[in-house]
Amino acid sequence: MTGRDLDPTLKRLLGSDEPEVSCDECFAQLDRYVELELAGAPADVLVPGLRAHLVGCPACAEEHESLRALLELDSVS
Ligand SMILES: [Zn+2]
């Protein structure tokens, strides 16, 4: 029982006391985070801990960059 399989949405509703997310959670929430960012929403508030993880995790930061570039292209067309 690590809790890592817990549905991220459910976990968010329950209110996580973890200030930082794991790589698994990061990947699970990254598309939502980027969508919020591109929409001009306070992504850091709505997806707590993800920014902190991106700062400390080069792999996820790279994923964030490419996903963001992809969605930016998407939203233009
Ligand atoms: Zn990571």
PDB file of the backbone (N, CA, C, O) and the ligand in Angstrom, with CONECT records:
HET     ZN  A 101       1
ATOM      1  N   MET A   1       0.833  -1.208   0.000  1.00  0.00           N
ATOM      2  CA  MET A   1       0.000   0.000   0.000  1.00  0.00           C
ATOM      3  C   MET A   1       0.870   1.262   0.000  1.00  0.00           C
ATOM      4  O   MET A   1       1.233   1.764   1.064  1.00  0.00           O
ATOM      5  N   THR A   2       1.193   1.756  -1.148  1.00  0.00           N
ATOM      6  CA  THR A   2       2.014   2.947  -1.229  1.00  0.00           C
ATOM      7  C   THR A   2       1.163   4.179  -1.507  1.00  0.00           C
ATOM      8  O   THR A   2       1.595   5.308  -1.274  1.00  0.00           O
ATOM      9  N   GLY A   3      -0.052   3.954  -2.007  1.00  0.00           N
ATOM     10  CA  GLY A   3      -0.924   5.065  -2.360  1.00  0.00           C
ATOM     11  C   GLY A   3      -0.598   5.655  -3.715  1.00  0.00           C
ATOM     12  O   GLY A   3      -1.229   6.624  -4.137  1.00  0.00           O
ATOM     13  N   ARG A   4       0.372   5.091  -4.398  1.00  0.00           N
ATOM     14  CA  ARG A   4       0.778   5.659  -5.688  1.00  0.00           C
ATOM     15  C   ARG A   4      -0.224   5.328  -6.777  1.00  0.00           C
ATOM     16  O   ARG A   4      -0.240   5.972  -7.826  1.00  0.00           O
ATOM     17  N   ASP A   5      -1.065   4.323  -6.534  1.00  0.00           N
ATOM     18  CA  ASP A   5      -2.057   3.953  -7.533  1.00  0.00           C
ATOM     19  C   ASP A   5      -3.361   4.733  -7.370  1.00  0.00           C
ATOM     20  O   ASP A   5      -4.286   4.578  -8.166  1.00  0.00           O
ATOM     21  N   LEU A   6      -3.426   5.548  -6.365  1.00  0.00           N
ATOM     22  CA  LEU A   6      -4.617   6.338  -6.122  1.00  0.00           C
ATOM     23  C   LEU A   6      -4.864   7.288  -7.299  1.00  0.00           C
ATOM     24  O   LEU A   6      -3.954   7.958  -7.786  1.00  0.00           O
ATOM     25  N   ASP A   7      -6.099   7.320  -7.726  1.00  0.00           N
ATOM     26  CA  ASP A   7      -6.492   8.205  -8.818  1.00  0.00           C
ATOM     27  C   ASP A   7      -6.089   9.644  -8.487  1.00  0.00           C
ATOM     28  O   ASP A   7      -6.478  10.170  -7.444  1.00  0.00           O
ATOM     29  N   PRO A   8      -5.306  10.288  -9.371  1.00  0.00           N
ATOM     30  CA  PRO A   8      -4.838  11.651  -9.093  1.00  0.00           C
ATOM     31  C   PRO A   8      -5.977  12.635  -8.856  1.00  0.00           C
ATOM     32  O   PRO A   8      -5.883  13.526  -8.011  1.00  0.00           O
ATOM     33  N   THR A   9      -7.065  12.455  -9.623  1.00  0.00           N
ATOM     34  CA  THR A   9      -8.206  13.357  -9.458  1.00  0.00           C
ATOM     35  C   THR A   9      -8.820  13.179  -8.077  1.00  0.00           C
ATOM     36  O   THR A   9      -9.128  14.153  -7.390  1.00  0.00           O
ATOM     37  N   LEU A  10      -8.993  11.931  -7.683  1.00  0.00           N
ATOM     38  CA  LEU A  10      -9.545  11.639  -6.363  1.00  0.00           C
ATOM     39  C   LEU A  10      -8.619  12.170  -5.273  1.00  0.00           C
ATOM     40  O   LEU A  10      -9.057  12.737  -4.272  1.00  0.00           O
ATOM     41  N   LYS A  11      -7.352  11.969  -5.499  1.00  0.00           N
ATOM     42  CA  LYS A  11      -6.367  12.425  -4.525  1.00  0.00           C
ATOM     43  C   LYS A  11      -6.434  13.941  -4.366  1.00  0.00           C
ATOM     44  O   LYS A  11      -6.316  14.472  -3.262  1.00  0.00           O
ATOM     45  N   ARG A  12      -6.626  14.625  -5.495  1.00  0.00           N
ATOM     46  CA  ARG A  12      -6.703  16.080  -5.466  1.00  0.00           C
ATOM     47  C   ARG A  12      -7.958  16.528  -4.723  1.00  0.00           C
ATOM     48  O   ARG A  12      -7.929  17.496  -3.962  1.00  0.00           O
ATOM     49  N   LEU A  13      -9.049  15.822  -4.950  1.00  0.00           N
ATOM     50  CA  LEU A  13     -10.300  16.149  -4.276  1.00  0.00           C
ATOM     51  C   LEU A  13     -10.173  15.940  -2.777  1.00  0.00           C
ATOM     52  O   LEU A  13     -10.697  16.717  -1.979  1.00  0.00           O
ATOM     53  N   LEU A  14      -9.474  14.886  -2.411  1.00  0.00           N
ATOM     54  CA  LEU A  14      -9.296  14.586  -0.996  1.00  0.00           C
ATOM     55  C   LEU A  14      -8.354  15.596  -0.339  1.00  0.00           C
ATOM     56  O   LEU A  14      -8.387  15.799   0.874  1.00  0.00           O
ATOM     57  N   GLY A  15      -7.526  16.216  -1.157  1.00  0.00           N
ATOM     58  CA  GLY A  15      -6.596  17.190  -0.619  1.00  0.00           C
ATOM     59  C   GLY A  15      -5.340  16.514  -0.126  1.00  0.00           C
ATOM     60  O   GLY A  15      -5.288  16.011   0.996  1.00  0.00           O
ATOM     61  N   SER A  16      -4.328  16.506  -0.974  1.00  0.00           N
ATOM     62  CA  SER A  16      -3.074  15.890  -0.581  1.00  0.00           C
ATOM     63  C   SER A  16      -2.278  16.806   0.332  1.00  0.00           C
ATOM     64  O   SER A  16      -2.252  18.019   0.124  1.00  0.00           O
ATOM     65  N   ASP A  17      -1.638  16.247   1.327  1.00  0.00           N
ATOM     66  CA  ASP A  17      -0.785  17.070   2.177  1.00  0.00           C
ATOM     67  C   ASP A  17       0.660  17.016   1.715  1.00  0.00           C
ATOM     68  O   ASP A  17       1.553  17.577   2.350  1.00  0.00           O
ATOM     69  N   GLU A  18       0.878  16.327   0.586  1.00  0.00           N
ATOM     70  CA  GLU A  18       2.206  16.280  -0.002  1.00  0.00           C
ATOM     71  C   GLU A  18       2.422  17.538  -0.825  1.00  0.00           C
ATOM     72  O   GLU A  18       1.669  17.782  -1.767  1.00  0.00           O
ATOM     73  N   PRO A  19       3.413  18.336  -0.505  1.00  0.00           N
ATOM     74  CA  PRO A  19       3.647  19.558  -1.257  1.00  0.00           C
ATOM     75  C   PRO A  19       4.249  19.290  -2.627  1.00  0.00           C
ATOM     76  O   PRO A  19       4.124  20.116  -3.531  1.00  0.00           O
ATOM     77  N   GLU A  20       4.898  18.151  -2.790  1.00  0.00           N
ATOM     78  CA  GLU A  20       5.502  17.845  -4.072  1.00  0.00           C
ATOM     79  C   GLU A  20       4.979  16.509  -4.584  1.00  0.00           C
ATOM     80  O   GLU A  20       4.683  15.600  -3.808  1.00  0.00           O
ATOM     81  N   VAL A  21       4.870  16.409  -5.923  1.00  0.00           N
ATOM     82  CA  VAL A  21       4.333  15.196  -6.512  1.00  0.00           C
ATOM     83  C   VAL A  21       5.463  14.253  -6.926  1.00  0.00           C
ATOM     84  O   VAL A  21       6.616  14.666  -7.053  1.00  0.00           O
ATOM     85  N   SER A  22       5.119  13.000  -7.131  1.00  0.00           N
ATOM     86  CA  SER A  22       6.079  12.033  -7.646  1.00  0.00           C
ATOM     87  C   SER A  22       6.102  12.125  -9.168  1.00  0.00           C
ATOM     88  O   SER A  22       5.275  12.812  -9.767  1.00  0.00           O
ATOM     89  N   CYS A  23       7.052  11.432  -9.789  1.00  0.00           N
ATOM     90  CA  CYS A  23       7.116  11.420 -11.250  1.00  0.00           C
ATOM     91  C   CYS A  23       5.826  10.853 -11.840  1.00  0.00           C
ATOM     92  O   CYS A  23       5.331  11.361 -12.846  1.00  0.00           O
ATOM     93  N   ASP A  24       5.286   9.820 -11.229  1.00  0.00           N
ATOM     94  CA  ASP A  24       4.048   9.220 -11.724  1.00  0.00           C
ATOM     95  C   ASP A  24       2.915  10.235 -11.717  1.00  0.00           C
ATOM     96  O   ASP A  24       2.194  10.377 -12.705  1.00  0.00           O
ATOM     97  N   GLU A  25       2.762  10.928 -10.620  1.00  0.00           N
ATOM     98  CA  GLU A  25       1.716  11.948 -10.515  1.00  0.00           C
ATOM     99  C   GLU A  25       1.977  13.097 -11.460  1.00  0.00           C
ATOM    100  O   GLU A  25       1.059  13.654 -12.062  1.00  0.00           O
ATOM    101  N   CYS A  26       3.236  13.437 -11.577  1.00  0.00           N
ATOM    102  CA  CYS A  26       3.620  14.518 -12.480  1.00  0.00           C
ATOM    103  C   CYS A  26       3.158  14.202 -13.895  1.00  0.00           C
ATOM    104  O   CYS A  26       2.533  15.036 -14.549  1.00  0.00           O
ATOM    105  N   PHE A  27       3.463  13.011 -14.365  1.00  0.00           N
ATOM    106  CA  PHE A  27       3.052  12.608 -15.708  1.00  0.00           C
ATOM    107  C   PHE A  27       1.539  12.563 -15.827  1.00  0.00           C
ATOM    108  O   PHE A  27       0.980  12.917 -16.865  1.00  0.00           O
ATOM    109  N   ALA A  28       0.876  12.123 -14.756  1.00  0.00           N
ATOM    110  CA  ALA A  28      -0.582  12.015 -14.778  1.00  0.00           C
ATOM    111  C   ALA A  28      -1.249  13.382 -14.871  1.00  0.00           C
ATOM    112  O   ALA A  28      -2.336  13.509 -15.435  1.00  0.00           O
ATOM    113  N   GLN A  29      -0.605  14.392 -14.325  1.00  0.00           N
ATOM    114  CA  GLN A  29      -1.247  15.706 -14.248  1.00  0.00           C
ATOM    115  C   GLN A  29      -0.651  16.726 -15.199  1.00  0.00           C
ATOM    116  O   GLN A  29      -1.108  17.866 -15.280  1.00  0.00           O
ATOM    117  N   LEU A  30       0.371  16.301 -15.913  1.00  0.00           N
ATOM    118  CA  LEU A  30       1.116  17.258 -16.728  1.00  0.00           C
ATOM    119  C   LEU A  30       0.258  17.882 -17.831  1.00  0.00           C
ATOM    120  O   LEU A  30       0.367  19.079 -18.094  1.00  0.00           O
ATOM    121  N   ASP A  31      -0.585  17.088 -18.470  1.00  0.00           N
ATOM    122  CA  ASP A  31      -1.377  17.654 -19.563  1.00  0.00           C
ATOM    123  C   ASP A  31      -2.374  18.689 -19.040  1.00  0.00           C
ATOM    124  O   ASP A  31      -2.610  19.720 -19.669  1.00  0.00           O
ATOM    125  N   ARG A  32      -2.944  18.393 -17.894  1.00  0.00           N
ATOM    126  CA  ARG A  32      -3.871  19.342 -17.276  1.00  0.00           C
ATOM    127  C   ARG A  32      -3.130  20.623 -16.886  1.00  0.00           C
ATOM    128  O   ARG A  32      -3.616  21.736 -17.089  1.00  0.00           O
ATOM    129  N   TYR A  33      -1.957  20.427 -16.327  1.00  0.00           N
ATOM    130  CA  TYR A  33      -1.147  21.568 -15.896  1.00  0.00           C
ATOM    131  C   TYR A  33      -0.815  22.483 -17.079  1.00  0.00           C
ATOM    132  O   TYR A  33      -0.937  23.705 -16.989  1.00  0.00           O
ATOM    133  N   VAL A  34      -0.395  21.871 -18.183  1.00  0.00           N
ATOM    134  CA  VAL A  34      -0.032  22.649 -19.365  1.00  0.00           C
ATOM    135  C   VAL A  34      -1.259  23.341 -19.950  1.00  0.00           C
ATOM    136  O   VAL A  34      -1.179  24.488 -20.389  1.00  0.00           O
ATOM    137  N   GLU A  35      -2.394  22.645 -19.954  1.00  0.00           N
ATOM    138  CA  GLU A  35      -3.622  23.258 -20.458  1.00  0.00           C
ATOM    139  C   GLU A  35      -3.975  24.495 -19.637  1.00  0.00           C
ATOM    140  O   GLU A  35      -4.358  25.527 -20.188  1.00  0.00           O
ATOM    141  N   LEU A  36      -3.846  24.383 -18.336  1.00  0.00           N
ATOM    142  CA  LEU A  36      -4.126  25.517 -17.455  1.00  0.00           C
ATOM    143  C   LEU A  36      -3.159  26.660 -17.726  1.00  0.00           C
ATOM    144  O   LEU A  36      -3.552  27.825 -17.795  1.00  0.00           O
ATOM    145  N   GLU A  37      -1.888  26.304 -17.877  1.00  0.00           N
ATOM    146  CA  GLU A  37      -0.865  27.309 -18.171  1.00  0.00           C
ATOM    147  C   GLU A  37      -1.216  28.076 -19.438  1.00  0.00           C
ATOM    148  O   GLU A  37      -1.178  29.306 -19.461  1.00  0.00           O
ATOM    149  N   LEU A  38      -1.556  27.346 -20.483  1.00  0.00           N
ATOM    150  CA  LEU A  38      -1.845  27.958 -21.768  1.00  0.00           C
ATOM    151  C   LEU A  38      -3.131  28.754 -21.716  1.00  0.00           C
ATOM    152  O   LEU A  38      -3.310  29.696 -22.488  1.00  0.00           O
ATOM    153  N   ALA A  39      -4.038  28.384 -20.809  1.00  0.00           N
ATOM    154  CA  ALA A  39      -5.305  29.103 -20.651  1.00  0.00           C
ATOM    155  C   ALA A  39      -5.132  30.341 -19.779  1.00  0.00           C
ATOM    156  O   ALA A  39      -6.068  31.122 -19.610  1.00  0.00           O
ATOM    157  N   GLY A  40      -3.943  30.516 -19.231  1.00  0.00           N
ATOM    158  CA  GLY A  40      -3.688  31.660 -18.375  1.00  0.00           C
ATOM    159  C   GLY A  40      -4.197  31.476 -16.961  1.00  0.00           C
ATOM    160  O   GLY A  40      -4.287  32.435 -16.195  1.00  0.00           O
ATOM    161  N   ALA A  41      -4.533  30.223 -16.614  1.00  0.00           N
ATOM    162  CA  ALA A  41      -5.028  29.924 -15.275  1.00  0.00           C
ATOM    163  C   ALA A  41      -3.850  29.746 -14.307  1.00  0.00           C
ATOM    164  O   ALA A  41      -2.731  29.455 -14.728  1.00  0.00           O
ATOM    165  N   PRO A  42      -4.114  29.923 -13.010  1.00  0.00           N
ATOM    166  CA  PRO A  42      -3.041  29.730 -12.024  1.00  0.00           C
ATOM    167  C   PRO A  42      -2.724  28.258 -11.821  1.00  0.00           C
ATOM    168  O   PRO A  42      -3.137  27.641 -10.839  1.00  0.00           O
ATOM    169  N   ALA A  43      -1.980  27.711 -12.773  1.00  0.00           N
ATOM    170  CA  ALA A  43      -1.702  26.279 -12.787  1.00  0.00           C
ATOM    171  C   ALA A  43      -0.998  25.813 -11.513  1.00  0.00           C
ATOM    172  O   ALA A  43      -1.240  24.707 -11.028  1.00  0.00           O
ATOM    173  N   ASP A  44      -0.135  26.657 -10.984  1.00  0.00           N
ATOM    174  CA  ASP A  44       0.612  26.266  -9.790  1.00  0.00           C
ATOM    175  C   ASP A  44      -0.289  26.129  -8.571  1.00  0.00           C
ATOM    176  O   ASP A  44      -0.001  25.364  -7.651  1.00  0.00           O
ATOM    177  N   VAL A  45      -1.384  26.881  -8.580  1.00  0.00           N
ATOM    178  CA  VAL A  45      -2.338  26.807  -7.469  1.00  0.00           C
ATOM    179  C   VAL A  45      -3.266  25.616  -7.653  1.00  0.00           C
ATOM    180  O   VAL A  45      -3.597  24.916  -6.696  1.00  0.00           O
ATOM    181  N   LEU A  46      -3.684  25.394  -8.908  1.00  0.00           N
ATOM    182  CA  LEU A  46      -4.658  24.343  -9.193  1.00  0.00           C
ATOM    183  C   LEU A  46      -4.022  22.956  -9.213  1.00  0.00           C
ATOM    184  O   LEU A  46      -4.687  21.958  -8.937  1.00  0.00           O
ATOM    185  N   VAL A  47      -2.743  22.899  -9.537  1.00  0.00           N
ATOM    186  CA  VAL A  47      -2.012  21.634  -9.526  1.00  0.00           C
ATOM    187  C   VAL A  47      -0.811  21.798  -8.598  1.00  0.00           C
ATOM    188  O   VAL A  47       0.323  21.923  -9.060  1.00  0.00           O
ATOM    189  N   PRO A  48      -1.060  21.798  -7.300  1.00  0.00           N
ATOM    190  CA  PRO A  48       0.008  22.084  -6.342  1.00  0.00           C
ATOM    191  C   PRO A  48       1.127  21.060  -6.381  1.00  0.00           C
ATOM    192  O   PRO A  48       0.889  19.860  -6.514  1.00  0.00           O
ATOM    193  N   GLY A  49       2.341  21.549  -6.263  1.00  0.00           N
ATOM    194  CA  GLY A  49       3.491  20.657  -6.167  1.00  0.00           C
ATOM    195  C   GLY A  49       4.130  20.324  -7.490  1.00  0.00           C
ATOM    196  O   GLY A  49       5.269  19.861  -7.536  1.00  0.00           O
ATOM    197  N   LEU A  50       3.399  20.558  -8.581  1.00  0.00           N
ATOM    198  CA  LEU A  50       3.940  20.128  -9.860  1.00  0.00           C
ATOM    199  C   LEU A  50       5.113  21.015 -10.306  1.00  0.00           C
ATOM    200  O   LEU A  50       6.112  20.524 -10.832  1.00  0.00           O
ATOM    201  N   ARG A  51       4.975  22.301 -10.089  1.00  0.00           N
ATOM    202  CA  ARG A  51       6.072  23.203 -10.457  1.00  0.00           C
ATOM    203  C   ARG A  51       7.339  22.847  -9.679  1.00  0.00           C
ATOM    204  O   ARG A  51       8.439  22.821 -10.231  1.00  0.00           O
ATOM    205  N   ALA A  52       7.161  22.577  -8.390  1.00  0.00           N
ATOM    206  CA  ALA A  52       8.307  22.218  -7.552  1.00  0.00           C
ATOM    207  C   ALA A  52       8.976  20.958  -8.080  1.00  0.00           C
ATOM    208  O   ALA A  52      10.200  20.831  -8.053  1.00  0.00           O
ATOM    209  N   HIS A  53       8.155  20.029  -8.562  1.00  0.00           N
ATOM    210  CA  HIS A  53       8.726  18.798  -9.098  1.00  0.00           C
ATOM    211  C   HIS A  53       9.480  19.063 -10.398  1.00  0.00           C
ATOM    212  O   HIS A  53      10.559  18.514 -10.616  1.00  0.00           O
ATOM    213  N   LEU A  54       8.915  19.899 -11.254  1.00  0.00           N
ATOM    214  CA  LEU A  54       9.570  20.209 -12.534  1.00  0.00           C
ATOM    215  C   LEU A  54      10.923  20.861 -12.308  1.00  0.00           C
ATOM    216  O   LEU A  54      11.878  20.602 -13.041  1.00  0.00           O
ATOM    217  N   VAL A  55      10.999  21.710 -11.287  1.00  0.00           N
ATOM    218  CA  VAL A  55      12.257  22.386 -10.983  1.00  0.00           C
ATOM    219  C   VAL A  55      13.328  21.379 -10.567  1.00  0.00           C
ATOM    220  O   VAL A  55      14.506  21.538 -10.886  1.00  0.00           O
ATOM    221  N   GLY A  56      12.896  20.339  -9.849  1.00  0.00           N
ATOM    222  CA  GLY A  56      13.871  19.390  -9.329  1.00  0.00           C
ATOM    223  C   GLY A  56      14.039  18.140 -10.167  1.00  0.00           C
ATOM    224  O   GLY A  56      14.857  17.283  -9.831  1.00  0.00           O
ATOM    225  N   CYS A  57      13.276  18.009 -11.265  1.00  0.00           N
ATOM    226  CA  CYS A  57      13.311  16.778 -12.051  1.00  0.00           C
ATOM    227  C   CYS A  57      13.480  17.096 -13.534  1.00  0.00           C
ATOM    228  O   CYS A  57      12.501  17.415 -14.209  1.00  0.00           O
ATOM    229  N   PRO A  58      14.701  17.014 -14.047  1.00  0.00           N
ATOM    230  CA  PRO A  58      14.989  17.345 -15.448  1.00  0.00           C
ATOM    231  C   PRO A  58      14.159  16.533 -16.442  1.00  0.00           C
ATOM    232  O   PRO A  58      13.751  17.053 -17.480  1.00  0.00           O
ATOM    233  N   ALA A  59      13.911  15.268 -16.129  1.00  0.00           N
ATOM    234  CA  ALA A  59      13.153  14.413 -17.047  1.00  0.00           C
ATOM    235  C   ALA A  59      11.735  14.938 -17.234  1.00  0.00           C
ATOM    236  O   ALA A  59      11.237  15.023 -18.357  1.00  0.00           O
ATOM    237  N   CYS A  60      11.092  15.286 -16.130  1.00  0.00           N
ATOM    238  CA  CYS A  60       9.722  15.800 -16.194  1.00  0.00           C
ATOM    239  C   CYS A  60       9.704  17.214 -16.771  1.00  0.00           C
ATOM    240  O   CYS A  60       8.760  17.590 -17.466  1.00  0.00           O
ATOM    241  N   ALA A  61      10.728  17.985 -16.489  1.00  0.00           N
ATOM    242  CA  ALA A  61      10.810  19.335 -17.034  1.00  0.00           C
ATOM    243  C   ALA A  61      10.880  19.278 -18.555  1.00  0.00           C
ATOM    244  O   ALA A  61      10.272  20.093 -19.249  1.00  0.00           O
ATOM    245  N   GLU A  62      11.628  18.309 -19.057  1.00  0.00           N
ATOM    246  CA  GLU A  62      11.748  18.142 -20.504  1.00  0.00           C
ATOM    247  C   GLU A  62      10.407  17.717 -21.103  1.00  0.00           C
ATOM    248  O   GLU A  62       9.998  18.201 -22.159  1.00  0.00           O
ATOM    249  N   GLU A  63       9.736  16.804 -20.407  1.00  0.00           N
ATOM    250  CA  GLU A  63       8.414  16.361 -20.837  1.00  0.00           C
ATOM    251  C   GLU A  63       7.441  17.533 -20.856  1.00  0.00           C
ATOM    252  O   GLU A  63       6.625  17.666 -21.769  1.00  0.00           O
ATOM    253  N   HIS A  64       7.538  18.361 -19.857  1.00  0.00           N
ATOM    254  CA  HIS A  64       6.686  19.547 -19.764  1.00  0.00           C
ATOM    255  C   HIS A  64       6.920  20.480 -20.950  1.00  0.00           C
ATOM    256  O   HIS A  64       5.973  21.005 -21.536  1.00  0.00           O
ATOM    257  N   GLU A  65       8.184  20.678 -21.293  1.00  0.00           N
ATOM    258  CA  GLU A  65       8.522  21.554 -22.408  1.00  0.00           C
ATOM    259  C   GLU A  65       7.934  21.036 -23.719  1.00  0.00           C
ATOM    260  O   GLU A  65       7.336  21.792 -24.486  1.00  0.00           O
ATOM    261  N   SER A  66       8.112  19.745 -23.964  1.00  0.00           N
ATOM    262  CA  SER A  66       7.652  19.207 -25.249  1.00  0.00           C
ATOM    263  C   SER A  66       6.122  19.154 -25.312  1.00  0.00           C
ATOM    264  O   SER A  66       5.527  19.391 -26.363  1.00  0.00           O
ATOM    265  N   LEU A  67       5.498  18.840 -24.174  1.00  0.00           N
ATOM    266  CA  LEU A  67       4.033  18.801 -24.157  1.00  0.00           C
ATOM    267  C   LEU A  67       3.469  20.196 -24.376  1.00  0.00           C
ATOM    268  O   LEU A  67       2.477  20.382 -25.080  1.00  0.00           O
ATOM    269  N   ARG A  68       4.109  21.149 -23.770  1.00  0.00           N
ATOM    270  CA  ARG A  68       3.665  22.537 -23.903  1.00  0.00           C
ATOM    271  C   ARG A  68       3.810  23.022 -25.348  1.00  0.00           C
ATOM    272  O   ARG A  68       2.919  23.682 -25.883  1.00  0.00           O
ATOM    273  N   ALA A  69       4.936  22.688 -25.969  1.00  0.00           N
ATOM    274  CA  ALA A  69       5.156  23.058 -27.371  1.00  0.00           C
ATOM    275  C   ALA A  69       4.090  22.416 -28.256  1.00  0.00           C
ATOM    276  O   ALA A  69       3.577  23.030 -29.191  1.00  0.00           O
ATOM    277  N   LEU A  70       3.777  21.173 -27.937  1.00  0.00           N
ATOM    278  CA  LEU A  70       2.765  20.430 -28.713  1.00  0.00           C
ATOM    279  C   LEU A  70       1.396  21.088 -28.593  1.00  0.00           C
ATOM    280  O   LEU A  70       0.718  21.308 -29.597  1.00  0.00           O
ATOM    281  N   LEU A  71       0.995  21.398 -27.376  1.00  0.00           N
ATOM    282  CA  LEU A  71      -0.324  21.991 -27.150  1.00  0.00           C
ATOM    283  C   LEU A  71      -0.408  23.418 -27.688  1.00  0.00           C
ATOM    284  O   LEU A  71      -1.470  23.875 -28.109  1.00  0.00           O
ATOM    285  N   GLU A  72       0.719  24.106 -27.668  1.00  0.00           N
ATOM    286  CA  GLU A  72       0.731  25.452 -28.225  1.00  0.00           C
ATOM    287  C   GLU A  72       0.454  25.394 -29.725  1.00  0.00           C
ATOM    288  O   GLU A  72      -0.305  26.207 -30.252  1.00  0.00           O
ATOM    289  N   LEU A  73       1.064  24.443 -30.400  1.00  0.00           N
ATOM    290  CA  LEU A  73       0.809  24.250 -31.829  1.00  0.00           C
ATOM    291  C   LEU A  73      -0.656  23.902 -32.048  1.00  0.00           C
ATOM    292  O   LEU A  73      -1.298  24.405 -32.970  1.00  0.00           O
ATOM    293  N   ASP A  74      -1.170  23.040 -31.194  1.00  0.00           N
ATOM    294  CA  ASP A  74      -2.553  22.577 -31.264  1.00  0.00           C
ATOM    295  C   ASP A  74      -3.534  23.733 -31.168  1.00  0.00           C
ATOM    296  O   ASP A  74      -4.492  23.817 -31.937  1.00  0.00           O
ATOM    297  N   SER A  75      -3.288  24.619 -30.219  1.00  0.00           N
ATOM    298  CA  SER A  75      -4.243  25.683 -29.935  1.00  0.00           C
ATOM    299  C   SER A  75      -4.224  26.749 -31.031  1.00  0.00           C
ATOM    300  O   SER A  75      -5.177  27.516 -31.171  1.00  0.00           O
ATOM    301  N   VAL A  76      -3.141  26.794 -31.804  1.00  0.00           N
ATOM    302  CA  VAL A  76      -3.049  27.763 -32.882  1.00  0.00           C
ATOM    303  C   VAL A  76      -3.903  27.318 -34.064  1.00  0.00           C
ATOM    304  O   VAL A  76      -4.573  28.140 -34.688  1.00  0.00           O
ATOM    305  N   SER A  77      -3.884  26.038 -34.372  1.00  0.00           N
ATOM    306  CA  SER A  77      -4.599  25.522 -35.535  1.00  0.00           C
ATOM    307  C   SER A  77      -6.102  25.394 -35.305  1.00  0.00           C
ATOM    308  O   SER A  77      -6.831  24.971 -36.203  1.00  0.00           O
TER     309      SER A  77
HETATM  310 ZN    ZN A 101       9.819  13.652 -12.346  1.00  0.00          ZN2+
END
